[in-house]
Amino acid sequence: MDMPSIQLLLVEDNPTDVLLLQDTLMAAQSVPFQVQHVERLDEAAQQLAAQHFDVVLLDLSLPDSLGLETFTALHARVRDIPTCGVDGPGRRSTGRAGCAGRRARLSREGTNIRRHIAACSTLCH
């Protein structure tokens, strides 16, 4: 029996990071992901209003929003969808974002990309 795929909204404005995250998510053998990508917070809000997602992977540094306010603004609109905030190298000031109501910090540094997959998988099961 096939496992249903996880509908993931990827909110990321850096094309290199988008490719890296998509490739890594697609390579996850244990969990199939269907990834929809947008680049701005306002686009994410539109997508979330238009279709169902199981989880959101949210860059905390977007052209139209920055830092923890990015997570707070999106989470206020869709409290029932697990949302993981992701910050970049050296951006500890953007701090902690929520992962399904818990505080967590996901970083693009080093091998932490595998943690994104694990976090998304855990939130959706």
Secondary structure, DSSP 8 states (H G I E B T S, - for coil): -----EEEEEE---HHHHHHHHHHHHH-SSS-EEEEEESSHHHHHHHHHHS--SEEEEESEETTEETHHHHHHHHHH-TTS-EEEEE-TT-GGG--EEETTEEE-EE-SGGGHHHHHHHHHHHH-
